[in-house]
Amino acid sequence: MRFALLFFLCFGNVLFAQTPAELTQEIVDYRAEENEKFANKETTILTKKDLRKFKSLDFYPIDLKYRVEATFVRTPDEKPFLMPTTTERKPEYVKYGEAHFSIDGVALMLNLYKNTTPYDDPKLKDYLFLPYTDWTSGDGSYGGGKFLDAYIPEGDIIVLDFNKAYNPYCAYNHNYSCPIPPKENDLGVRIEAGVKEFKKH
């Protein structure tokens, strides 16, 4: 499964498959873009002190076993709730669905959330927020957990690529307010994927 993983993208009636090499390159390109954003003084979220010494984010090695095709289960009629953050700010979210998957034979589940306040960007109308913690949180990864971006799938399969997991902004700069992952999204395994804990100067 790890080396035979295929990710299908449908354009019209044509079905394209990405090879493991193409998937890996996609992750490499993503990480290069992230480093460019952090290194650019116009787009960085780093403090001036950290920006002066910044060279690159530290990532776990790319491992395609952490790119999973999860079964997406819609959970309608959920009640909105206020998600705690690292500050007094409490944005309102609603649980939109669940992603069921397995890694190394361990069955796992994560909740996906949707902000009840519509985004100004129409491209984000199907955006789902996926915050999580795992056994690397505080032991290699940022203690406050990591985030994944996802979008409402057309069917019952949603691809989660933990190789693209990123830290909340407050992991780099205390001036930001960041959501705290709900306890139900604490995975009882080590997800050694995505960005590692940022070492501040």
C-alpha positions in Angstrom: 0.0 0.0 0.0 2.8 2.4 1.0 4.6 2.2 -2.4 1.6 1.4 -4.5 -0.4 4.4 -3.3 -2.3 6.1 -6.1 -4.2 9.4 -5.9 -6.8 9.9 -8.5 -7.9 13.3 -9.8 -10.9 13.5 -12.1 -11.0 16.2 -14.8 -14.1 15.7 -17.0 -14.1 12.1 -18.2 -10.3 11.7 -17.9 -8.8 10.0 -14.9 -5.2 10.8 -14.0 -3.1 8.8 -11.4 -0.2 10.3 -9.5 2.7 8.0 -9.0 4.6 7.8 -5.6 7.4 9.9 -7.2 4.9 12.6 -8.3 3.2 12.6 -4.9 6.6 13.0 -3.2 7.5 15.9 -5.6 4.2 17.6 -4.7 5.2 17.5 -1.0 8.7 18.8 -1.8 7.2 21.7 -3.8 4.8 22.5 -1.0 7.6 22.6 1.5 9.7 24.8 -0.7 6.8 27.2 -0.9 6.4 27.2 2.8 10.1 28.0 3.3 9.8 30.8 0.8 6.9 32.4 2.6 8.7 32.2 6.0 11.9 33.7 4.5 10.1 36.6 2.8 9.8 39.6 5.1 6.6 40.5 3.2 4.8 37.2 4.0 6.6 35.9 7.1 5.0 35.4 10.5 8.3 35.2 12.2 9.5 37.8 14.7 12.2 40.1 13.4 14.8 38.3 15.5 13.9 34.8 14.2 13.6 36.0 10.6 17.2 37.3 10.7 18.4 33.8 11.5 15.9 31.8 9.6 17.2 29.3 7.0 14.6 26.6 6.7 11.7 24.9 8.6 12.5 21.5 10.0 10.4 18.7 8.6 10.0 15.0 9.2 11.2 12.9 6.3 8.6 12.4 3.6 6.7 9.1 4.1 3.7 8.3 1.9 2.2 6.0 4.5 1.1 9.3 6.1 -0.9 10.2 3.0 -4.1 8.4 3.6 -7.4 7.9 1.8 -9.9 8.2 4.7 -13.5 7.3 4.7 -15.5 10.5 5.1 -18.6 10.4 7.2 -20.9 13.4 7.2 -22.3 14.3 10.6 -25.3 16.6 10.1 -27.3 18.3 12.9 -24.2 19.0 15.0 -24.5 21.9 17.3 -22.0 24.9 16.8 -19.5 25.4 19.6 -16.9 28.0 20.6 -13.4 26.6 20.0 -10.8 27.6 22.7 -7.7 29.4 21.5 -4.4 30.5 23.0 -6.1 33.9 23.7 -9.6 35.0 24.8 -10.8 34.8 21.2 -13.3 31.9 20.7 -14.3 31.4 17.1 -17.5 29.4 16.4 -17.1 26.1 14.6 -19.4 23.2 13.9 -18.3 19.5 13.5 -18.9 18.8 9.8 -17.8 15.2 9.5 -15.4 12.4 10.5 -12.4 10.9 8.7 -11.8 7.2 9.4 -8.5 5.7 8.4 -5.7 3.5 9.6 -1.9 3.8 9.8 0.3 0.8 10.4 -2.9 -1.2 11.1 -4.2 1.1 13.8 -7.7 2.4 13.3 -7.9 6.2 13.7 -10.5 8.9 13.5 -10.4 12.7 13.3 -13.2 15.2 13.3 -13.3 17.9 10.7 -14.8 21.3 11.5 -16.3 24.2 9.5 -16.2 27.8 10.6 -19.8 29.1 11.0 -18.6 32.5 9.7 -18.4 32.5 5.9 -15.0 33.3 4.4 -14.6 36.3 2.1 -12.8 34.2 -0.4 -15.3 32.1 -2.4 -12.6 29.4 -2.9 -12.8 28.6 0.8 -16.5 27.9 0.9 -15.8 24.1 1.1 -12.8 24.5 3.5 -12.7 22.2 6.5 -10.4 22.8 9.5 -8.6 19.8 10.9 -6.6 20.4 14.1 -5.0 17.5 15.9 -2.4 16.3 18.4 -0.6 13.0 18.6 2.2 11.4 20.6 4.8 13.6 18.9 3.2 16.7 20.3 5.7 18.1 22.7 8.2 15.4 21.7 9.4 16.4 18.3 6.4 18.4 17.2 4.9 21.6 18.6 3.1 20.8 21.9 0.0 22.6 20.8 -0.6 20.3 17.9 -0.7 20.8 14.2 -3.3 21.6 11.5 -4.3 20.1 8.2 -6.2 21.8 5.4 -9.1 19.9 3.8 -12.1 20.5 1.6 -15.5 18.9 1.5 -15.1 15.9 -0.8 -17.6 15.1 -3.5 -17.9 11.4 -2.4 -17.1 9.5 0.7 -13.3 9.5 0.4 -11.1 12.4 1.7 -7.3 12.5 1.3 -5.3 13.6 4.3 -1.6 14.2 3.8 0.1 14.5 7.1 3.3 15.3 5.2 1.7 18.7 4.8 0.7 19.2 8.4 1.7 22.6 9.6 2.1 24.4 12.9 -0.3 27.1 14.2 1.1 30.6 13.9 1.5 30.9 17.6 4.2 28.2 17.4 6.3 30.9 15.8 5.0 34.2 17.2 3.1 34.7 20.4 1.2 37.7 18.9 -1.1 35.3 17.1 -4.3 33.6 18.5 -4.5 30.0 17.6 -7.2 27.3 18.0 -6.5 24.6 20.5 -7.2 21.1 19.0 -10.2 19.5 20.7 -9.4 16.5 22.9 -11.4 14.1 20.6 -8.7 14.9 17.9 -5.9 13.5 20.0 -4.4 10.5 18.1 -3.0 7.7 20.2 0.0 7.1 17.9 3.1 9.0 16.7 2.4 10.8 13.5 6.0 11.6 12.4 5.1 13.7 9.5 4.9 17.3 8.5 6.7 20.2 10.1 8.6 19.7 13.4 8.7 22.0 16.4 10.2 25.4 15.6 13.3 26.2 17.6 13.2 29.9 18.4 16.4 32.0 18.7 
